[in-house]
Amino acid sequence: MSVDPVISIRNVNHYYGSGTLRRQILFDVSADILAGEIVIINGPSGSGKTTLLTLAGALRSVEEGSLRILGRELRDAGNRDLVRIRANIGFIFQAHNLLEALTARQNVQMSLGLEFGLSAGEARARSEAALREVGLGNRMEAPPSKLSGGQRQRVAIARALVRHPKIILADEPTASLDKKTGREVVELIQRLAKEQGCAILLVTHDNRILDLADRILTLEDGRITSFVAGLAASTGQLLSAFAKLQRKGDLVRHVSSMSGKQFLTVLDQMTTEFEQFLNTMDLANEQAVQAMLDQILEAVVLKIRELLDADRGTIFLVDPERGELRSKIAESDSSEPLEIKLPITSGIAGRVARSGQTLNIPDPYSDPDFNREVDQRTGYRTQSILCMPIFDRRKQVVAVAQLLNKSGGRPFSADDEQAFRDFAIPLGLILESCLRMTQVPSL
């Protein structure tokens, strides 16, 4: 991915009208879009989403601030320069804007103007290839009136991508489509754009497709209010990765590439705005929220284990109604997840859950609360334990995090305890938000 943004927006203000009717639409908007990214702009109607998109598409004049497309400044650019810039941009709109008198293939081919220097045969071949890419190989000569809404949008996608643009700008591409077709259309835009290495800036009200984004920018009253926009690229944009619920392992890979300092910084940044992130998603699907919780826990446990040089990590959720701890993440030698249920009245993890105190035990087999049955059942030999309570905002223990076996047979140190505690504080706030959304009985 290119280091330099393909779209760079700095302190952009925009106005409609003049004199006493002049009204400001955008306020000090700044954002960067990188090659290969799909960035979604969401927010309420009238918040300035389409205005920002048309400015980025060189369809409006930039009045205040700076907006650079592929390194070229749009402010004060002449018409000829704007035309050259637009040649690198593919546009996809809600109202397909297909010419009814032309076939699907002709609509796509019109996008390849004379400036591309293609012969009629070359332009036709490229247009037909683009239509095959969007699954319309058998509908090339059909007029728009003979195509479904989803098929017409696929023609619009082919028309935008046939030029091999560096940037795709899409304005509400799913608005007139049902849920299944809308998602298929955005997944198609995403796949083809990724293959061509171009950036996507997509305006939508459709929260059902937010998980397809690499980043989400939220506009409210002309201002970017998104927490995601505030994360620096060096943090790995962890919140954006949470949205990829259909891509198992992405979040773990994001986290594994971070340094300890970056990881802790992201955890701290997330805590104040994590519920806002959850609220931007379609939370009617409890299974999706549960998948998010599982990915968060897996990624965090693996990273903490790596940073503290432990052999295994486990997180137990506290269920006071049932009087038990149940593992959400428990590493084992098997590829299958290890499921552990323990009475809250016994075991080292149970003692931590009841007391709220951290336990650092260098020789578990000498501790009367150590539950040997789990070792016997799994064939694992526990040599040292660092067990930490995870608190919510009310200072109640909602989970217990446990690390096993410091490398080299060493005990966990006081520094390990402090580092573990630093991670546990933000993790508790994130867990609380997730558990509240999934209505876990313990909350």
C-alpha angles and dihedrals in degrees: 000000000000116000092215115072118245087213118035117181119185127182094327118181122183134188139193125208130008141254114004089350094057110124128184114233104174125038122201094318117185129174142138126220118198130208112273094020127124107209121184123206112204135168141115125310113281094024094120101260097132092041090056091047094051091048089053089049093056088243093121132038118257106236104182132012129015131296117179124187115195088341095309119120114232097193110098090359116151124241093258092053091047091053090052091049093049089054087072094052130080117205126208118181136185092245097055090220093215120163107244093208092060132070122244090260093049091050090055094043092054087068089066098075127183091273089076091064094224125148117238090256093050092048091050093048092050091048092050090049090051091052091050088052090058093047099258100112090126096046101052096119096041118112118234091256089066094051130084121241091260092049092050089052089051089055088052090051091050090049091053096046100040089082091057091233125192091225135036118202115193125184114199094323092173099043096104096037133087119250097265096044093043092054092046090052094052092044088052092050089048096049097046094044091050090051090053093042095235128143122246124211108186129183116206146154088198109110089182091078101043091102089068092065127097087206137006124215115194119205120198121174090344096308131106105241100165119128088211091063089057095060115097117230090242090070091064092245090262096178090058090052090056088067094063094087093152094055107074113208098018093109093048090052092049092052096043091060094057128096118236091256093050091048093052091045092054092047090052092047092049098054098073095046107028095105089052088055092051091049091057090062131078097262094177085092103075090183090061092051090049089051089053091051091050093050093048092051094045093050095045095046093049092048095047090047090051094047094048093043096238129153099226141007134203136183119201121195115219115234106183094177091061092033094232147107117230125192120239095175120022120157120219139165089259125083087231117087114257113237117205128179119185133178109251088226094066143043132040093281089050090052090052091048091051098041102033088223127130115242123204108186118180094185111031095179089065092053115094092216095054111117105221093179092079091055090047092049095048100034090235124137112219111207103168136008134201109187123184133185117233112215132201125215091278089056091248119141107249097166144004122226118204134188122195131205117000108227118268093026091281124143120248111265134224088256089056089052092052093046090048090050091051090056094042096060099062091034089060092056092048091048091050091055093048094046092049090052092052092043096233108188093236089072 
